Amino acid sequence: MATTFTWNIVQMERETADGFVFTVHYTIDAKDDTYSAGAYGSVGLERPETSMIPFADLTPEIVIGWVKEKFGDEKVLEIEEALQSQIEEQHHPSKADGLPWAN
């Protein structure tokens, strides 16, 4: 079963004077055919040294690209592997609760 990872932008904080986005709030959803796991976070951005994309022209793809670039490939992989581990724990639990006489 392949796991799909979907990155989404849920909110952005910006300066009203020029639209500079300084904080991005994101979610990551991991799903296979049976189970799912998710994460939420936020990341701060630095003002670009080159020209900015106007706020009205931003797309989810652009902003997700910023978030992933800020993290770097290793951190993105680490986050996705952690979510994959949560899904695998759901498939094969390593802990359980209950009473042996309550069957």
MARDOMI-945138 format. One record per atom (N, C-alpha, C, O): residue number from 1; residue in three letters; z negated, x, y. Coordinates in Angstrom, 3 decimals, padded with zeros to 6 digits. Atoms other than C-alpha are relative to their C-alpha. Example, Ala and Ser with C-alpha at 12.3 -4.5 7.8 and 13.67 -1.06 7.14 Angstrom:
<pts>
+-----+------+----------+----------+----------+
: pos : code :       pz :       px :       py :
+-----+------+----------+----------+----------+
:   1 :  Ala :  000.000 :  000.890 : -001.190 :
:   1 :  Ala : -007.800 :  012.300 : -004.500 :
:   1 :  Ala :  000.000 :  000.900 :  001.200 :
:   1 :  Ala : -000.665 :  001.936 :  001.181 :
:   2 :  Ser :  000.060 : -000.820 : -001.190 :
:   2 :  Ser : -007.140 :  013.670 : -001.060 :
:   2 :  Ser : -000.730 : -000.770 :  001.090 :
:   2 :  Ser : -000.899 : -000.261 :  002.198 :
+-----+------+----------+----------+----------+
</pts>
This chain:
<pts>
+-----+------+----------+----------+----------+
: pos : code :       pz :       px :       py :
+-----+------+----------+----------+----------+
:   1 :  Met :  000.000 :  000.834 : -001.181 :
:   1 :  Met :  000.000 :  000.000 :  000.000 :
:   1 :  Met :  000.000 :  000.878 :  001.244 :
:   1 :  Met : -000.894 :  001.702 :  001.439 :
:   2 :  Ala : -000.086 : -000.768 : -001.239 :
:   2 :  Ala :  001.075 :  001.463 :  003.299 :
:   2 :  Ala : -000.825 : -000.678 :  001.090 :
:   2 :  Ala : -000.844 : -001.903 :  001.206 :
:   3 :  Thr :  000.781 :  000.505 : -001.123 :
:   3 :  Thr : -001.194 :  001.080 :  006.283 :
:   3 :  Thr :  000.832 :  000.127 :  001.264 :
:   3 :  Thr :  001.444 :  001.167 :  001.509 :
:   4 :  Thr : -000.669 : -000.056 : -001.299 :
:   4 :  Thr :  000.330 :  000.214 :  009.643 :
:   4 :  Thr : -001.057 :  000.119 :  001.090 :
:   4 :  Thr : -002.106 : -000.522 :  001.028 :
:   5 :  Phe :  000.888 : -000.218 : -001.128 :
:   5 :  Phe : -001.327 :  001.371 :  012.848 :
:   5 :  Phe :  000.686 : -000.523 :  001.252 :
:   5 :  Phe :  001.804 : -000.121 :  001.573 :
:   6 :  Thr : -000.567 :  000.587 : -001.210 :
:   6 :  Thr : -000.749 : -000.631 :  016.010 :
:   6 :  Thr : -000.916 :  000.306 :  001.177 :
:   6 :  Thr : -002.076 : -000.105 :  001.201 :
:   7 :  Trp :  000.725 : -000.332 : -001.227 :
:   7 :  Trp : -001.861 :  000.721 :  019.372 :
:   7 :  Trp :  000.345 : -001.050 :  001.045 :
:   7 :  Trp :  001.512 : -001.408 :  001.203 :
:   8 :  Asn : -000.192 :  000.998 : -001.054 :
:   8 :  Asn : -002.330 : -001.822 :  022.185 :
:   8 :  Asn : -000.784 :  000.394 :  001.244 :
:   8 :  Asn : -001.812 :  001.066 :  001.155 :
:   9 :  Ile :  000.711 : -000.195 : -001.263 :
:   9 :  Ile : -003.343 : -001.648 :  025.825 :
:   9 :  Ile : -000.623 : -001.343 :  000.359 :
:   9 :  Ile :  000.071 : -002.358 :  000.423 :
:  10 :  Val :  000.679 :  001.263 : -000.295 :
:  10 :  Val : -005.966 : -004.258 :  026.715 :
:  10 :  Val : -000.396 : -000.127 :  001.467 :
:  10 :  Val : -000.639 : -001.232 :  001.953 :
:  11 :  Gln :  000.352 :  000.052 : -001.420 :
:  11 :  Gln : -006.781 : -003.301 :  030.313 :
:  11 :  Gln :  000.281 :  001.359 :  000.624 :
:  11 :  Gln :  000.242 :  002.392 : -000.044 :
:  12 :  Met : -000.165 : -001.241 : -000.745 :
:  12 :  Met : -006.052 : -000.730 :  032.979 :
:  12 :  Met : -000.747 : -000.135 :  001.319 :
:  12 :  Met : -000.804 : -001.211 :  001.914 :
:  13 :  Glu :  000.649 : -000.044 : -001.308 :
:  13 :  Glu : -008.016 :  000.290 :  036.045 :
:  13 :  Glu :  000.866 :  000.866 :  000.903 :
:  13 :  Glu :  001.321 :  001.937 :  000.501 :
:  14 :  Arg : -000.915 : -000.706 : -000.900 :
:  14 :  Arg : -006.009 :  001.389 :  039.079 :
:  14 :  Arg : -000.511 : -000.023 :  001.424 :
:  14 :  Arg : -001.376 : -000.819 :  001.788 :
:  15 :  Glu :  000.267 : -000.002 : -001.427 :
:  15 :  Glu : -006.229 :  002.262 :  042.723 :
:  15 :  Glu :  000.975 : -000.966 :  000.651 :
:  15 :  Glu :  002.172 : -000.931 :  000.367 :
:  16 :  Thr : -000.857 :  001.020 : -000.603 :
:  16 :  Thr : -004.903 : -000.584 :  044.849 :
:  16 :  Thr :  000.950 :  000.579 :  001.046 :
:  16 :  Thr :  001.999 : -000.008 :  001.311 :
:  17 :  Ala : -000.840 : -000.570 : -001.055 :
:  17 :  Ala : -003.458 :  001.693 :  047.542 :
:  17 :  Ala :  001.370 :  000.424 : -000.512 :
:  17 :  Ala :  002.384 :  000.203 :  000.151 :
:  18 :  Asp : -001.287 : -000.499 :  000.493 :
:  18 :  Asp : -000.774 :  003.237 :  045.333 :
:  18 :  Asp :  000.280 : -000.337 : -001.461 :
:  18 :  Asp :  001.321 :  000.055 : -001.988 :
:  19 :  Gly : -000.221 :  000.405 :  001.384 :
:  19 :  Gly : -001.183 :  001.774 :  041.819 :
:  19 :  Gly : -000.329 :  001.056 : -001.032 :
:  19 :  Gly : -000.043 :  000.866 : -002.214 :
:  20 :  Phe :  000.352 : -001.054 :  000.948 :
:  20 :  Phe : -002.465 :  005.006 :  040.257 :
:  20 :  Phe : -000.978 : -000.530 : -001.044 :
:  20 :  Phe : -002.065 : -001.001 : -000.708 :
:  21 :  Val :  000.847 :  000.449 :  001.121 :
:  21 :  Val : -003.894 :  004.107 :  036.828 :
:  21 :  Val : -000.901 :  001.166 : -000.388 :
:  21 :  Val : -000.430 :  002.225 : -000.801 :
:  22 :  Phe :  000.939 : -001.082 :  000.298 :
:  22 :  Phe : -007.046 :  006.139 :  036.284 :
:  22 :  Phe : -000.787 : -000.226 : -001.288 :
:  22 :  Phe : -001.376 :  000.723 : -001.806 :
:  23 :  Thr :  000.656 :  000.262 :  001.279 :
:  23 :  Thr : -008.521 :  004.432 :  033.181 :
:  23 :  Thr :  000.828 : -001.003 : -000.793 :
:  23 :  Thr :  001.302 : -002.003 : -000.253 :
:  24 :  Val : -000.721 :  000.892 :  000.908 :
:  24 :  Val : -006.806 :  002.817 :  030.199 :
:  24 :  Val : -000.940 : -000.385 : -001.129 :
:  24 :  Val : -001.569 :  000.479 : -001.740 :
:  25 :  His :  000.777 :  000.519 :  001.127 :
:  25 :  His : -008.622 :  000.622 :  027.665 :
:  25 :  His :  000.998 : -000.402 : -001.086 :
:  25 :  His :  001.978 : -001.096 : -000.815 :
:  26 :  Tyr : -000.966 :  000.195 :  001.078 :
:  26 :  Tyr : -006.916 :  000.463 :  024.287 :
:  26 :  Tyr : -000.703 : -000.471 : -001.275 :
:  26 :  Tyr : -001.915 : -000.326 : -001.433 :
:  27 :  Thr :  000.452 :  000.301 :  001.350 :
:  27 :  Thr : -007.273 : -000.876 :  020.765 :
:  27 :  Thr :  000.989 :  000.615 : -000.981 :
:  27 :  Thr :  002.153 :  000.854 : -000.658 :
:  28 :  Ile : -000.853 : -000.440 :  001.095 :
:  28 :  Ile : -005.928 :  000.426 :  017.486 :
:  28 :  Ile : -000.337 : -000.889 : -001.184 :
:  28 :  Ile : -001.493 : -000.969 : -001.600 :
:  29 :  Asp :  000.180 :  000.851 :  001.171 :
:  29 :  Asp : -005.439 : -001.978 :  014.592 :
:  29 :  Asp :  000.687 :  000.663 : -001.185 :
:  29 :  Asp :  001.850 :  001.056 : -001.101 :
:  30 :  Ala : -000.537 : -000.547 :  001.245 :
:  30 :  Ala : -004.940 : -000.649 :  011.065 :
:  30 :  Ala : -000.036 : -001.111 : -001.035 :
:  30 :  Ala : -001.066 : -001.756 : -001.232 :
:  31 :  Lys : -000.082 :  001.080 :  000.995 :
:  31 :  Lys : -003.767 : -003.057 :  008.377 :
:  31 :  Lys :  000.824 :  000.447 : -001.188 :
:  31 :  Lys :  001.840 :  001.128 : -001.047 :
:  32 :  Asp : -000.843 : -000.111 :  001.186 :
:  32 :  Asp : -002.563 : -002.899 :  004.823 :
:  32 :  Asp :  000.215 : -001.414 : -000.516 :
:  32 :  Asp : -000.011 : -002.372 :  000.224 :
:  33 :  Asp : -000.283 :  001.335 :  000.519 :
:  33 :  Asp : -001.641 : -005.805 :  002.562 :
:  33 :  Asp : -001.249 : -000.849 : -000.183 :
:  33 :  Asp : -001.149 : -002.070 : -000.299 :
:  34 :  Thr :  001.226 :  000.715 :  000.308 :
:  34 :  Thr : -005.298 : -006.742 :  002.042 :
:  34 :  Thr : -001.061 :  000.092 :  001.087 :
:  34 :  Thr : -001.689 : -000.912 :  001.421 :
:  35 :  Tyr :  001.119 : -000.244 : -000.903 :
:  35 :  Tyr : -007.685 : -005.227 :  004.584 :
:  35 :  Tyr :  000.458 :  000.504 :  001.359 :
:  35 :  Tyr :  001.614 :  000.879 :  001.558 :
:  36 :  Ser : -000.293 : -000.517 : -001.334 :
:  36 :  Ser : -007.889 : -004.210 :  008.209 :
:  36 :  Ser : -001.230 :  000.690 :  000.575 :
:  36 :  Ser : -002.356 :  000.470 :  000.129 :
:  37 :  Ala :  001.063 : -000.687 : -000.737 :
:  37 :  Ala : -009.940 : -002.004 :  010.507 :
:  37 :  Ala :  000.511 :  000.169 :  001.420 :
:  37 :  Ala :  001.717 :  000.111 :  001.664 :
:  38 :  Gly : -000.439 : -000.147 : -001.380 :
:  38 :  Gly : -009.897 : -001.482 :  014.231 :
:  38 :  Gly : -000.937 :  000.862 :  000.802 :
:  38 :  Gly : -002.073 :  001.123 :  000.405 :
:  39 :  Ala :  000.791 : -000.812 : -000.921 :
:  39 :  Ala : -011.126 :  000.628 :  017.089 :
:  39 :  Ala :  000.363 : -000.392 :  001.425 :
:  39 :  Ala :  001.471 : -000.852 :  001.701 :
:  40 :  Tyr : -000.191 :  000.255 : -001.426 :
:  40 :  Tyr : -011.535 :  000.177 :  020.836 :
:  40 :  Tyr : -000.494 :  001.223 :  000.747 :
:  40 :  Tyr : -001.481 :  001.844 :  000.352 :
:  41 :  Gly :  000.460 : -001.117 : -000.808 :
:  41 :  Gly : -011.812 :  002.860 :  023.456 :
:  41 :  Gly :  000.632 : -000.018 :  001.367 :
:  41 :  Gly :  001.455 : -000.877 :  001.686 :
:  42 :  Ser : -000.612 : -000.161 : -001.317 :
:  42 :  Ser : -010.967 :  003.966 :  026.938 :
:  42 :  Ser :  000.167 :  001.484 :  000.258 :
:  42 :  Ser : -000.564 :  002.313 : -000.284 :
:  43 :  Val : -000.301 : -001.386 : -000.317 :
:  43 :  Val : -009.529 :  007.156 :  028.346 :
:  43 :  Val :  000.326 :  000.089 :  001.485 :
:  43 :  Val :  001.019 : -000.760 :  002.046 :
:  44 :  Gly : -000.290 : -000.247 : -001.407 :
:  44 :  Gly : -009.428 :  008.540 :  031.851 :
:  44 :  Gly :  001.256 :  000.831 :  000.148 :
:  44 :  Gly :  001.534 :  001.705 : -000.673 :
:  45 :  Leu : -001.243 : -000.720 : -000.259 :
:  45 :  Leu : -006.178 :  009.819 :  033.300 :
:  45 :  Leu : -000.102 :  000.752 :  001.325 :
:  45 :  Leu : -000.800 :  000.323 :  002.244 :
:  46 :  Glu : -000.076 : -000.746 : -001.237 :
:  46 :  Glu : -005.501 :  012.441 :  035.948 :
:  46 :  Glu :  001.227 : -000.464 :  000.788 :
:  46 :  Glu :  002.224 : -000.909 :  000.220 :
:  47 :  Arg : -001.134 :  000.350 : -000.859 :
:  47 :  Arg : -003.246 :  011.744 :  038.899 :
:  47 :  Arg :  001.149 :  000.963 : -000.318 :
:  47 :  Arg :  000.946 :  002.176 : -000.376 :
:  48 :  Pro : -001.133 : -000.869 :  000.321 :
:  48 :  Pro :  000.254 :  013.028 :  038.052 :
:  48 :  Pro :  000.387 :  000.868 :  001.206 :
:  48 :  Pro :  000.254 :  000.464 :  002.362 :
:  49 :  Glu : -000.452 : -000.898 : -001.062 :
:  49 :  Glu :  001.572 :  015.992 :  040.004 :
:  49 :  Glu :  001.384 : -000.370 :  000.492 :
:  49 :  Glu :  001.754 : -000.038 :  001.618 :
:  50 :  Thr : -001.338 :  000.453 : -000.388 :
:  50 :  Thr :  005.057 :  014.489 :  040.056 :
:  50 :  Thr : -000.102 : -001.446 :  000.468 :
:  50 :  Thr : -001.202 : -001.986 :  000.586 :
:  51 :  Ser :  000.015 :  001.385 : -000.479 :
:  51 :  Ser :  006.050 :  011.048 :  041.261 :
:  51 :  Ser : -000.529 : -000.940 : -001.081 :
:  51 :  Ser : -000.335 : -000.711 : -002.275 :
:  52 :  Met :  000.580 :  000.978 :  000.930 :
:  52 :  Met :  004.273 :  008.076 :  039.692 :
:  52 :  Met :  000.992 : -001.124 : -000.263 :
:  52 :  Met :  001.828 : -001.458 :  000.576 :
:  53 :  Ile : -000.748 :  001.210 :  000.322 :
:  53 :  Ile :  005.892 :  005.178 :  037.926 :
:  53 :  Ile : -000.704 : -001.144 :  000.717 :
:  53 :  Ile : -001.923 : -001.272 :  000.599 :
:  54 :  Pro :  000.648 :  001.137 : -000.669 :
:  54 :  Pro :  005.261 :  002.068 :  040.047 :
:  54 :  Pro : -000.752 : -000.865 : -001.007 :
:  54 :  Pro : -000.279 : -001.095 : -002.120 :
:  55 :  Phe :  000.844 :  000.797 :  000.891 :
:  55 :  Phe :  002.496 : -000.067 :  038.551 :
:  55 :  Phe :  000.776 : -001.152 : -000.621 :
:  55 :  Phe :  000.644 : -001.410 : -001.817 :
:  56 :  Ala : -000.756 :  001.159 :  000.491 :
:  56 :  Ala :  004.832 : -003.071 :  038.232 :
:  56 :  Ala :  001.034 :  000.381 : -001.057 :
:  56 :  Ala :  001.495 : -000.481 : -001.805 :
:  57 :  Asp : -001.017 : -000.442 :  000.955 :
:  57 :  Asp :  007.252 : -000.967 :  036.149 :
:  57 :  Asp : -000.587 :  000.550 : -001.301 :
:  57 :  Asp :  000.160 :  000.926 : -002.204 :
:  58 :  Leu :  000.621 : -000.513 :  001.219 :
:  58 :  Leu :  004.718 :  000.146 :  033.528 :
:  58 :  Leu :  000.202 : -000.967 : -001.159 :
:  58 :  Leu :  000.227 : -002.185 : -000.979 :
:  59 :  Thr : -000.132 :  000.782 :  001.234 :
:  59 :  Thr :  005.197 : -001.036 :  029.947 :
:  59 :  Thr : -001.072 :  000.466 : -000.976 :
:  59 :  Thr : -001.624 :  001.553 : -000.811 :
:  60 :  Pro :  000.959 : -000.457 :  001.013 :
:  60 :  Pro :  002.864 : -000.918 :  026.946 :
:  60 :  Pro :  000.419 :  001.332 : -000.627 :
:  60 :  Pro : -000.426 :  002.193 : -000.875 :
:  61 :  Glu : -000.482 : -001.227 :  000.640 :
:  61 :  Glu :  005.047 :  001.812 :  025.424 :
:  61 :  Glu : -000.290 :  001.225 :  000.870 :
:  61 :  Glu : -000.705 :  002.265 :  000.360 :
:  62 :  Ile :  000.270 : -001.115 : -000.907 :
:  62 :  Ile :  004.703 :  004.028 :  028.507 :
:  62 :  Ile : -001.481 :  000.354 : -000.017 :
:  62 :  Ile : -001.848 :  001.521 : -000.150 :
:  63 :  Val :  001.435 : -000.250 : -000.103 :
:  63 :  Val :  000.941 :  003.618 :  028.729 :
:  63 :  Val : -000.578 :  000.488 : -001.329 :
:  63 :  Val : -001.443 :  001.364 : -001.331 :
:  64 :  Ile :  000.429 : -000.509 :  001.310 :
:  64 :  Ile :  000.390 :  004.070 :  024.965 :
:  64 :  Ile :  000.399 :  001.465 : -000.131 :
:  64 :  Ile : -000.359 :  002.274 : -000.666 :
:  65 :  Gly : -000.439 : -001.398 :  000.002 :
:  65 :  Gly :  002.406 :  007.271 :  025.315 :
:  65 :  Gly : -000.948 :  000.884 :  000.788 :
:  65 :  Gly : -001.253 :  001.999 :  000.365 :
:  66 :  Trp :  000.978 : -000.764 : -000.791 :
:  66 :  Trp :  000.009 :  008.431 :  028.041 :
:  66 :  Trp : -001.284 :  000.225 : -000.778 :
:  66 :  Trp : -001.825 :  001.330 : -000.798 :
:  67 :  Val :  001.258 : -000.089 :  000.756 :
:  67 :  Val : -003.019 :  007.677 :  025.862 :
:  67 :  Val :  000.145 :  001.020 : -001.127 :
:  67 :  Val : -000.706 :  001.894 : -001.292 :
:  68 :  Lys : -000.208 : -000.926 :  001.115 :
:  68 :  Lys : -001.594 :  009.512 :  022.853 :
:  68 :  Lys :  000.189 :  001.433 :  000.496 :
:  68 :  Lys : -000.296 :  002.376 : -000.129 :
:  69 :  Glu : -000.191 : -001.334 : -000.570 :
:  69 :  Glu : -000.518 :  012.442 :  025.028 :
:  69 :  Glu : -001.338 :  000.588 :  000.448 :
:  69 :  Glu : -001.603 :  001.772 :  000.240 :
:  70 :  Lys :  001.325 : -000.444 : -000.437 :
:  70 :  Lys : -004.014 :  012.646 :  026.523 :
:  70 :  Lys : -000.828 :  000.476 : -001.195 :
:  70 :  Lys : -001.510 :  001.497 : -001.111 :
:  71 :  Phe :  000.744 : -000.372 :  001.203 :
:  71 :  Phe : -005.529 :  012.756 :  023.014 :
:  71 :  Phe :  000.600 :  001.220 : -000.701 :
:  71 :  Phe : -000.130 :  002.092 : -001.172 :
:  72 :  Gly : -000.672 : -001.034 :  000.781 :
:  72 :  Gly : -002.957 :  015.065 :  021.465 :
:  72 :  Gly :  000.197 : -000.478 : -001.429 :
:  72 :  Gly : -000.505 : -001.372 : -001.902 :
:  73 :  Asp : -000.368 :  000.424 :  001.356 :
:  73 :  Asp : -001.435 :  014.766 :  018.003 :
:  73 :  Asp : -001.161 :  000.082 : -000.979 :
:  73 :  Asp : -001.319 : -000.804 : -001.819 :
:  74 :  Glu :  001.106 : -000.162 :  000.952 :
:  74 :  Glu : -004.518 :  016.059 :  016.162 :
:  74 :  Glu : -001.033 : -001.112 :  000.138 :
:  74 :  Glu : -001.508 : -001.638 : -000.869 :
:  75 :  Lys :  000.995 :  001.054 : -000.225 :
:  75 :  Lys : -006.897 :  013.529 :  017.747 :
:  75 :  Lys :  000.561 : -001.359 : -000.420 :
:  75 :  Lys : -000.160 : -002.164 : -001.009 :
:  76 :  Val : -000.626 :  001.256 :  000.435 :
:  76 :  Val : -004.436 :  010.646 :  017.187 :
:  76 :  Val : -000.068 : -000.098 : -001.521 :
:  76 :  Val : -000.417 : -001.148 : -002.062 :
:  77 :  Leu :  000.055 : -000.015 :  001.465 :
:  77 :  Leu : -004.228 :  011.644 :  013.516 :
:  77 :  Leu : -001.431 : -000.201 : -000.483 :
:  77 :  Leu : -001.659 : -000.925 : -001.452 :
:  78 :  Glu :  001.409 :  000.147 :  000.374 :
:  78 :  Glu : -008.031 :  011.926 :  013.320 :
:  78 :  Glu : -000.463 : -001.452 :  000.130 :
:  78 :  Glu : -001.162 : -001.963 : -000.746 :
:  79 :  Ile :  000.363 :  001.416 : -000.204 :
:  79 :  Ile : -008.474 :  008.405 :  014.726 :
:  79 :  Ile :  000.612 : -000.869 : -001.090 :
:  79 :  Ile : -000.070 : -001.708 : -001.679 :
:  80 :  Glu : -000.674 :  000.805 :  001.016 :
:  80 :  Glu : -005.902 :  006.931 :  012.353 :
:  80 :  Glu : -000.555 :  000.284 : -001.391 :
:  80 :  Glu : -000.657 : -000.631 : -002.207 :
:  81 :  Glu :  000.603 : -000.320 :  001.302 :
:  81 :  Glu : -007.418 :  008.776 :  009.376 :
:  81 :  Glu : -001.367 : -000.659 : -000.148 :
:  81 :  Glu : -001.727 : -001.089 : -001.243 :
:  82 :  Ala :  001.310 :  000.665 :  000.059 :
:  82 :  Ala : -010.856 :  007.367 :  010.248 :
:  82 :  Ala :  000.174 : -001.487 : -000.310 :
:  82 :  Ala : -000.590 : -002.058 : -001.089 :
:  83 :  Leu : -000.263 :  001.414 :  000.289 :
:  83 :  Leu : -009.422 :  003.851 :  010.255 :
:  83 :  Leu :  000.491 : -000.177 : -001.436 :
:  83 :  Leu :  000.130 : -001.142 : -002.109 :
:  84 :  Gln : -000.468 :  000.038 :  001.390 :
:  84 :  Gln : -007.641 :  004.572 :  006.970 :
:  84 :  Gln : -001.183 :  000.101 : -000.955 :
:  84 :  Gln : -001.209 : -000.579 : -001.981 :
:  85 :  Ser :  001.196 : -000.139 :  000.840 :
:  85 :  Ser : -010.990 :  005.647 :  005.499 :
:  85 :  Ser : -000.784 : -001.307 : -000.064 :
:  85 :  Ser : -001.321 : -001.666 : -001.113 :
:  86 :  Gln :  000.695 :  001.292 : -000.005 :
:  86 :  Gln : -012.533 :  002.338 :  006.564 :
:  86 :  Gln :  000.707 : -000.995 : -000.917 :
:  86 :  Gln :  000.050 : -001.755 : -001.629 :
:  87 :  Ile : -000.763 :  000.905 :  000.872 :
:  87 :  Ile : -009.753 :  000.436 :  004.786 :
:  87 :  Ile : -000.216 :  000.390 : -001.469 :
:  87 :  Ile : -000.405 : -000.479 : -002.321 :
:  88 :  Glu :  000.217 : -000.438 :  001.378 :
:  88 :  Glu : -010.159 :  002.550 :  001.649 :
:  88 :  Glu : -001.410 : -000.345 : -000.473 :
:  88 :  Glu : -001.608 : -000.658 : -001.647 :
:  89 :  Glu :  001.372 :  000.400 :  000.354 :
:  89 :  Glu : -013.922 :  001.860 :  001.725 :
:  89 :  Glu : -000.037 : -001.486 : -000.347 :
:  89 :  Glu : -000.803 : -001.893 : -001.220 :
:  90 :  Gln : -000.059 :  001.426 :  000.323 :
:  90 :  Gln : -013.095 : -001.857 :  001.716 :
:  90 :  Gln :  000.623 : -000.217 : -001.375 :
:  90 :  Gln :  000.198 : -001.107 : -002.113 :
:  91 :  His : -000.626 :  000.108 :  001.322 :
:  91 :  His : -010.845 : -001.380 : -001.330 :
:  91 :  His : -000.938 :  000.460 : -001.111 :
:  91 :  His : -000.979 : -000.141 : -002.184 :
:  92 :  His :  000.868 : -000.610 :  001.012 :
:  92 :  His : -013.402 :  000.753 : -003.193 :
:  92 :  His : -001.361 :  000.291 :  000.632 :
:  92 :  His : -001.643 :  001.434 :  000.993 :
:  93 :  Pro :  001.295 : -000.188 : -000.678 :
:  93 :  Pro : -016.899 :  000.210 : -001.747 :
:  93 :  Pro : -000.868 :  001.053 : -000.690 :
:  93 :  Pro : -000.968 :  001.102 : -001.916 :
:  94 :  Ser :  000.898 : -001.025 :  000.528 :
:  94 :  Ser : -019.286 :  003.126 : -002.137 :
:  94 :  Ser : -001.458 : -000.446 :  000.084 :
:  94 :  Ser : -002.347 :  000.238 : -000.424 :
:  95 :  Lys :  001.352 :  000.542 : -000.136 :
:  95 :  Lys : -022.345 :  000.998 : -001.279 :
:  95 :  Lys :  000.048 : -001.508 : -000.246 :
:  95 :  Lys :  001.070 : -002.161 : -000.033 :
:  96 :  Ala :  000.091 :  001.439 :  000.240 :
:  96 :  Ala : -023.510 : -002.472 : -002.213 :
:  96 :  Ala : -001.457 : -000.420 :  000.167 :
:  96 :  Ala : -002.354 :  000.422 :  000.196 :
:  97 :  Asp :  001.362 :  000.512 : -000.051 :
:  97 :  Asp : -026.554 : -004.699 : -001.886 :
:  97 :  Asp : -000.145 : -001.111 : -001.026 :
:  97 :  Asp :  000.831 : -001.503 : -001.665 :
:  98 :  Gly :  000.228 :  001.081 :  000.936 :
:  98 :  Gly : -028.100 : -007.381 : -004.002 :
:  98 :  Gly : -001.203 :  000.272 : -000.889 :
:  98 :  Gly : -001.864 :  001.304 : -000.774 :
:  99 :  Leu :  001.107 : -000.082 :  000.949 :
:  99 :  Leu : -030.676 : -007.971 : -006.722 :
:  99 :  Leu :  000.586 : -000.073 : -001.410 :
:  99 :  Leu :  001.448 : -000.910 : -001.679 :
: 100 :  Pro : -000.583 : -000.002 :  001.336 :
: 100 :  Pro : -029.969 : -007.174 : -010.367 :
: 100 :  Pro : -000.314 : -001.257 : -000.799 :
: 100 :  Pro :  000.416 : -001.570 : -001.739 :
: 101 :  Trp :  000.378 :  001.209 :  000.738 :
: 101 :  Trp : -031.699 : -010.358 : -011.574 :
: 101 :  Trp :  000.534 : -001.266 :  000.636 :
: 101 :  Trp :  000.251 : -002.357 :  000.142 :
: 102 :  Ala : -000.480 :  001.185 : -000.708 :
: 102 :  Ala : -029.923 : -012.705 : -009.155 :
: 102 :  Ala :  001.434 : -000.376 : -000.384 :
: 102 :  Ala :  002.152 : -000.950 :  000.435 :
: 103 :  Asn : -001.375 :  000.317 :  000.414 :
: 103 :  Asn : -026.692 : -013.095 : -011.151 :
: 103 :  Asn :  000.107 : -001.402 : -000.408 :
: 103 :  Asn :  001.187 : -001.853 : -000.788 :
+-----+------+----------+----------+----------+
</pts>
